[in-house]
C-alpha cells in the first residue's frame, strides 16, 4: 500500500541503480521478475517512514524498565490518552520501539497552507513539529493560532516567502501555526523556535523534543545493531573513525560501562562539537572527540607519548568502527534524491582510503566493523570483496546479533560470505499501514519482526585482523 509516490532520482542515478538491482548474478539466482519486483518495492519503501520509531536507552544512567515507564506516560500525554505500546527488543536489550500509526487517509485539508523544505518534511513524517527555519512559504493571511495544512516541497522548487505554490508538494498533515506570516518571514533576520505544532500528522509518531534528553537517544534500529556487533569491552581502546553526531560513539561508551577509551573523529568542527555535547548530555566521560580527517589518521613517524589525539601509530586500537561517509540512499523517508551520479560514485574511493587506514590502526586480533546507510553494491558488498582481496590479514566474521538479511549478490562473493554480511533491506516486508485496530490485534513477536525489516536501508560487515601482514 503506497501512500506517497516512489522515490525520484536524477536520470543517470536511476539508470545506475536499476543496473545494480538487475545485475546478472542476482537475476541468475532469483529470476528477472523477482529482481524487478524487489527493486520497485524498495523504491516505494524509501519514500515512506519506517514502521517504528527506535530509541536507545542510556543504560549508563537508567534501566530500560524505568525509561520504558516514563516514555509510555509521555506518549499517552502526547497522544491524548491513546494507548500505543512501547516494546522492548528481545535481541537489542537497550532499545525501545514505538509503532508508527499511519498513513491516516481521512484527514481534512485546510485552506491555509504552510510549505516546508524536504528535510523538514521528512522530520515531520517521523514525529517532529515544524520549526521556523524549515518553513519556505505560507498562505497570504496566516495568523498565529490558525489551523494550517502542512506540505513538503520535495523538489526544492518553492521560493522562500511565496504566498502560493503550485509545484509538486506532498501533504504531511495539519497543525496550528504558532506565528503569523509576517513574524515567520521577519526582515530582522531568521527566527528560531516552533513554527507549526502538528496536531494531525499523516504519520503519528511521538515528538522527542526535550523528552528525557539524558535518558534517550533517537537512533535507527540498524545503527544500534552496529555497536553491538563491534561489542567493545571495558578497558579497551576504541576508534570511531567518522563519528558525528555521536550516536554510535555514545553507544560504544555505554556498552563499555564508560571504562576505557573511545576516540571519536570527524573532520567538520561543528560536528565534533555535537559529539562532545552528546557525550556530556549522556554523562559519558571516556569519549575523546577530535576534529581530524580519518584518511590522515595514521602516523608515519614516532609521536610524542603525551599526545592524545590523531594521528595514531599503527596497531593502536582494539576495535575500530568505520561507519563510512556514503551516498545515504537507505535513509527513509526520502521522496526525491538530489545527488548526481558523480557524487554517488565518489564515495567508493574515499571509503577505501578510510578502510586502509583502519586496517593499519587495528591491533592483530582486533575487530573492524564497516557500515553504511546506503543500498548500492559498490559501497557495500564490492567493498567487502575488495577488502578481502587487498588485505589477506582480514577475515570475515559472523555477526551477533544478526537481525537483517544476508548480503546482496552481484559482487562475486560466495554464498557463505554473503551469509556473514548483514543487509537491512526495507523491501523484505510488504509496505503496509498501521492503525489502532491492527495494532491491538497484532502479536508482539510479529511487531518485533516487522520492526527488524521495515527500517532504513543499511549494511554491516565485520572483520577480524589475524596478523600484522
N, C-alpha and C positions, 0 to 999 in steps of 0.2 A: 504494500500500500504506500505509494509515493505521494507525499503531500506537496513537496517542493519539486521544481524541475531538477534534472540531473546536473551535476557539477559541469560547468563550461570551462574549456581550456582554449588557449590560443591554438590555431590550426596545427602548427608544427608540433606542439606538445601533445595534442590529441593523436596525431599520426604516430609519434614516438611511443606513446603509451599503448596504443592499440597493437603495435608490433610486439611490445613486451608481453602483453596478455594473450597474444596469439602466436607465441613462439613455437617452433617445431617440436621441441621436446615436450612441451605441455600438451599440444594438440595430439601428439602420438599417444600420450598417456591417458587423456580423458576424452578426446574427440573434439572436433571443431565446434559443435553446437554447445557442448558443456562449457568449453572455454569462453565462448561468446556470451553465454548466459551469466557466467560468473563475473565477467568484466562489466556487463551492463548493470548487473546488480550492485557491483562495487560503486559505480558512478552515482547510482541513486542513493546508496547509503551515505556517501561522503557529503551530500548536501543536507543531510539530516543530523540532528544531535544524537549522541549515544543514548541508549535506553536508560542509563543510570548515571547519577552524579556520584562520583567517588571522592571520599575524603579520607585522608590518612590521619590517624590519631597520633599525637605526640606522646608516645608511651613513656618518654623521659619524665613527663610531668604528671600524667594521669592515666588511670586504667581505661581500657576500651569500654568496659561496662558503665563506668561513671560518665564518660563523654557521650556514650550512646543515649543514656537517660536525658542528659542536658540537651542533646541535639533533637531528640524526639519532642521534647517540650517546646523547643524553639520552632520546629517545623509546624507543630499544631497551632502555635501562636500566629505564624506567618500565613498558614492556610486556613485560618479562622475555624479551627476545630476539626478539619478533615483529617482522618486518620491514615496517614501514609506511613508504611513500615520503614524502619531503619534496620538494615540487615547486616549481620556480621558475616565475613567471608571465611569459609572453613579452612582455606589454604593460605590466605593472606590475613593473618590474625590481628593486623594493626590498621585495617581499613573498615569503613562503614559505607554501605551502599544505599542510596535513596532512589527509588524508581521515579522516572520522569513521566508525568501524566501528559498525554497528548499524542498527536496533534488534536486540538479542540477545534472542531469544524463548525460549531454553531455560534461563534462569536459575532455579534453585530458590529459593523464598521461605522465609525463616526465621521461626520463631515470634516471636522478639524483634523489635520494631519501633521505628523512630525516625521521627517525623513532623517534617518541616521546613516552614518557610514557603515561599510560592510563589517569591519571588525567589531564595532559597537553592536551591530545587529547580531553577530554570532554570539557575543557575550549575553545578549538578551535571551537568545534561544537556550542558553544554559543557565538561566536563572537571575541574571543581573538586571538592575534598574538602568535607566538611561541617564548618563551623566553629560553635563553641558558640552564638554569638548567633542563628544560623539555626534552632536546634532548638526546636521548640514542645512536643513531647511524646515520651515513651519508654515502653516497656512497664515493668511494675512492678519487675522484678528485674534490669534491665540492669546488667552489671558491665563494668569495663574489660577488654578482650580478647575480649568476646563477639562472635560473628557476628550481625549485625543486618541486617534488610531496611529500606531507607530509602524513605519515601513522601513525596510533596508534598501539602500541604493547599492545593489550588489555589483554593479559595473563601474561605480565611481563617476557617473555622468552628471550628477546634480551639482549645480553651482551653489556655493555657500551663500546663505541668505535669501535664496529664491523663495518666492511666495507660492509657487506651484511647480509641480514636476510631473511630466507625463512619460518619463522614461521607464525602464524596467525596474520595478520595485516589488518587494516581497513583504506581505503582511506578517507582522510579528506579534500583534495583539493590541490591547488597549491599556491606557494608563491615564493618570491625572497629571497635567502639567504643573510643575512647581513654580514656574516663572512665566512671565509674559514674553511675547516675541521680541519686544524692544529690549528686555533685560537679557535675553539669550544672545542677541546679536549686538550687544552694547559696544559702542565705539571706544569705550575706555579700556578695552583690552579683553582677552578671553576670560570668561568667568569659569570658576570651578564649581564643583558641587552637583547636587542632584537636579536633573532637568525634568525627567518624567518618572513618576513612580508607577511601575507596571502593576495593574490590578487584575488584568485578564490576559496573560500571555498565552500564545498559541501552544507553547510547551511549558507546563507548570513544573518549575524546579525551585528549590529554596534559594534565597539570596544569602550569600555568605559574607556580605559586607559588615565587618566588625562583629561577626558571630564567632565567639570562642577563639579569638585570634592566636592565643598561645597554645591552644589545645588541638587545633585542626589545621591541616594543610590541604587545600583543594588540589587534587592531582589525578590524572587519568590512570585507570587501572594498570595498563602495561608499564607505565612509568614507575609504579610501586613494585611491580614484579622484578624489574631490573636490579634494584638494590638488594632484594632477597637473593637473587641469583649470584651476585657478587659475594654476598654472605661475609661481610667484614667481621673480624673478631676483635674483642677488646685488646688494646695494646699494639695493634698493627699500625703501619703507616700506609695510608690510602691516598691515591691521587684521583681526583675528579677533573679530567682534562678540560672539558668545556662545560662549566658548571652552572652558569646563570639559568634561571634566577635562584637556584639553590634548593629546589625541591628534593632532588636525589641526594645532594650534598648533606642536607639536614637529616634525611632518612638514614644515610650511611652512618652518620654520627650517632643517631638514636639507636640503631642496631648494635653499635659498638658500646652502648651504655655510656657514651661520652668519654670513653677511655681509649687513648691512643692519639692518632693524629690524622686528620682529614685535610689534605691540601686541595683547595679549590682554585681553579684558574679560569679566567675569561679575559679576552683581550679588549673588552669595552668597559671603561671605568665606571659608568653608571650602573652597569650590570653587576660589577663586583661589589659596588655599594649595596645593591639589593641583596646579594648573598649574605653580606655582613649583617644587614638589617634583619633578615630572616633568621639567621643564627642567634642573634640577640633576642629576638622575639620568642623563639622557642627555647631559649636559655641553654644553648649548647656551647660549650667552651673549647672543644677540641678542634674546631674548624679554623683554619687559617686561609684567608682568601687573598689572591694576588691578581693584579691586572697584568696579564702576560699572554703572549702568543704561544699556544701549545706546540706549534711546529718548531719553535726555537727553545723548547724547554729542556733539551739535552745539553749538558755542559761538556765541552771537549777538553777543558782544562781543569786542573785541580782547583777547587773552590775553597774559600775561607770556611773553617769549621763553624764559625759563628753564623754563617749565612743561612737564614731560614727558608727563603723563597727561591724561586727558579732563577737560573737554570739548575738542573739537578744532575748529579753524577749517575752514570749507568748503574742499573740494578739497585735503585734506591727504594723501590716500593714493593710491598707485599701483594697489593691488589690495585688494579687500575680500572677505572670506568671511563670508557670513551663513548659518551653519548654525543655522537658526532653532529656537527652542522650538516643539515641535509635539505632536500627540496621540500620537505614538510607536506607532502601530498596525502599523508594519512590523517591530518588534522580534520576534525569534524566539529561543527558543520562548516562547510565551505561550498558556496554555490558558484563562485567564479574565481578560478585560479589564475592569477595575473602574471606569473613568471614566464619568461621566454624560454625557448629550448636551450639557448646558450647558457642561461642561468641554471637551468635544471642539470645540465651536463657538466657544469663547473664544479660540482661537489665531489665527484669521484676522486679526482687528483688531490684535492685538499684532504679528504678523508684518509687517503693512502699516506700522505705526509704525516698526519697526526698518528696514524696507526704505527708507522715505522718508528716514530719517537717513543710511543707507548711500549713497544716490544723491547726497545733498548733500556727503558727505565724500569722494566719489571724484573724482579729477582727470579732466579731459577726456582721452579716450584710454585711460582706466583700465578695469580688468576687475572686474566684480562677479559672484560666484558665489553662488547661492541654493540651499540644500539642506535637505531634511527626511528624517527616518526614518519617514515615515508614508505611507498609501496613499490618502488622501482626495483628491478633486478640489479642494475648497475651499482646501486648504493648498498645493496644488501647481500644476496647470495653470490653475486660476482665478486664482491669484496672478500667474502669468505674463501672462495676458490683461489683468488689471488694471494691471500694471506697464507694459505696452506702451502702453496707452491713457492712463495717467496721466503717464508720463514720455516725451515724444517724443524726448528726447535718448538714450534707450536703444535698443539694437538687439540682438536675439538673435544668438548667435554659435555656430558649430559647436564641439563638444566633442571633445577628444582627450586620452586615449583614449575611444572610445565603445564600451562593453562591454555596457551594459544595453540594454533595448528603447527604443522611441520613447515619446513622451508618450501619455496616455490621452485618448480622445475624450470630449467632454461639456462642454468649457469654451468652445467656439466658435472654437478655434484652427484655422488652416489645416493641411493635411497637411504642407506644407513646414515650418511652425513646429513641429509635433509631432515631426518628424524631428530637429530641432535639440535637443530635450529628451532627457533620459535618465531612464527609469523602470526601476528594478530590481523585477521582478515575480516572486516565487518560484513562482507558478503557471505560469510559462513552461516548466517542465520537469515531467515526471511524478514524483510523490513515490515515492522508491524507497529501499530499504535498501542497505547496502553490507557485504559480508562479505569475509573474506580471499581467498576464491576468486575472487569477482567483481572484486576489486581487482587481483589478479595478472593477470587476463585482459583488463583494460581498457587501451586505448591512452592515452598521456599527453595527447594532444590532446583526447580525449573527456573525460578527467578535468578538464582546464582549462575546457572548455566547460561542464561541469556546475557547476564552482565559480563561473563567471560568472553563472549563472542561479539556482542553489539557494543564495541568500544572503538577507540580510534585505531587507524592502521598503524602497525608498529612492528619492529623487527629486533630480535636479540640473538647474538652468538656469544658463546662462552669458550674461551681458550685457556689451556694450561701451558706454561712455558717449561719445557722439560729440562733444558740446559742453557748454557751461555752462548752456544753457537748459533 
